[in-house]
């Protein structure tokens, strides 16, 4: 029997922050905050994404309150997820691009009185997300909403298979705009921008920009929450 060698990811020898997973010198934890957004997010995470420093789903958890993460399974869905999506106080949507074979599930967003919108994001690579969408039969009863792309993706750590696709954090910012939470969208975008710049600074061994406008705005938001 041939034993396989343990998988060692590129950059595995880098000393990383245990929370944000960026290199210690590029840690972004000082910019975390918990904005009480007009919408909530449920992250259905592919198991391969859990420990990837390039994953942006965790950025939503870092700055949008009431974000929940669930591990995806094709055959054994989380009982907590099933209970959460069927709660009478929420209005859940799966965020996914439009498709002809599920056109009957595609909807436009409409705020429903007395219900908080919840956006379910399939957190993985595009290929993984597509498989998760196709094989999550327990989500087939939920409506699907396509994010309205209003800007070009700034995420350069992975190559998108289709031009115009956004990463998970950018999708969250667009959905917050759709829900009418402009402040939440700005916080999400600023935090993602800090993550992006810090990751590249660490990778290219360049200094961090401590005077970035995004950092100043996030610090202002943090101070406002402390009042």
Secondary structure by P-SEA (a helix, b strand, c coil): cccccccccccccccccccccccccccccccbbbbbccbbbbbbcccccccccccaaaaaaaccccbbbbbbbcccccaaaaaaaacccbbbbbbcccccccccccccccccccbbbbbbbbcccaaaaaaaaacccccccbbbbbbbcccccccccccccccccccaaaaaaaaaaaaccaaaaaaaaaaaaaaaaaaaaaaaccccccccaaaaaaaaaaaaaac
